[in-house]
Amino acid sequence: MTFDAPFFQILITAVFVAASAGLLGSFVILKRMALVGDALSHVALPGIALGLTFHINPFIGAFTTLFIAVVGIWLLKYETELPVDTLVGILFTSSLALGILFIPEQELLEALFGDISALGTIESISSVLLSIGIITALLAIHKKLALSMLSEELAHSVGIKNRALDFIYLFIFALSIALGIKFVGALLMGSLVIIPAAAAKNISRSLHGFMLASVSFGVISAIGGVLLSEFLAVAPGPLFILSSAILFIISLIVRKIRQ
Amino acid sequence: MDILTVRDLTVGKKSSPVIEKLDFSVAQGETLAIIGPNGAGKTTLFKALLGLTPYSGSVTWAPNVKIGYVPQRMEIETDIPLTVEEFFKLHGSVATPEKIREILNYVQLDTPILKSGFGEISVGQRQRILVGWSIMDNPNVLLFDEPTADVDIFGQESIYKMISHLHKTLGLTVILISHDLSIVYQYANNVLCLNHQKLCYGIPDEMLQAEHLQSLYGGERGLYKHDHGNEKAHNHTSS
């Protein structure tokens, strides 16, 4: 185990990616789209496969397919009356299957479960910058987002453009998922977004407390995951998810005690 | 002067419109009550008035009109992480601490409620807060969609008293959807009976006659007549 420069690079990247995912997660939970969000993250896989096939950065590939899926959901929601969740379930598990078929075997494990230790310096720096961008954007629109999620009619009555806001939110969602792929992989990325926020909801009464707790739980789990992976010499992604699951159980106990 | 003019308003599919060829207007300072059975298109009408749903025909608001809106009911989890104070602040920059206190005063609630969870308070309290929220930005028109759904009878009366007080003190135009005919008698200047189309329109004393109500709500036959202008009446099942 060595606490050298690469270790700190991994730790810092993980902290920023988890913080942005945690903040996004608080809105995913508010919008009650935890399962859709999780299924959606699988759409990254065919994108990674495309990236590997055509020798472009898998992040770009993942973001492209996620973005297409997100636009699809957005159109589905506003232009048709079809139930979104059924289609999401079918479409997105199919893309998981498609990804598994087309990603070369040696790359598959990394695509599914991530490997943050494989990040280069430039990738790390761009991940941190993108995370900061996501956090800034979410903070800038958080009141409008919360109101629109509470009631689209109320939001409209104070001049909020729900459709445009929804699009921005889904765009940020696609960006966050693509960003987390290196860290925890396409299979677990949904959890990186959802579990810290679900834990935070158990102990929060106010919106700002909820957002802060969600970010904090994400960051604590990231640090826990990276440290444990150094001790146990395994990939940090699964350890991150397990750390956040432990935090969730603790939050559930705290909630029970409070009641 | 009319603050709202609705002409030939049709909403929904052509084969089975939710609202069909509706005409009415609302004068400034008026309280208009919209009554009708469940599924008659009342909430859809509000959505069209707010521009939230596509429609054909015209909905014309007077220039510089500012609309406050109170939704029918909000499906809120009891453990939603949002305090009442934060809910007010979602309104944007108008929600200064002074303004929030002033609003609480209007809707007769005490300041400690600000720290309560928005999902924990009673339905009646939440309705008052929604009414308060809707008047924060000094609107000149208020749309109330069944402001007292799920509120007990005493709560209902005090909410209507409060709305009536706001109507008088702030000089607002009020358009409300209500199931409760006694409320309509007490507070409305005009009544619009709606069941997919306009069945009656006028002052409550005249409109709330037995024959109007029977045609609106169905009565024994569960059917109403409507006229396509060619004197050939035919039947529809009320929904």
Interface residues (C-beta under 8 A of the other chain):
Chain A: L30 K143 A146 L147 L150 S151 E152 E153 L154 H156 S157 V158 A200 K201 S204 R205 S206 L207 H208 G209 F210
Chain B: K47 L50 G51 L52 I67 G68 Y69 P71 M74 I76 D79 I80 P81 L82 T83 E86 F87 K89 L90 H91 G92 G117 W133 S134 D137
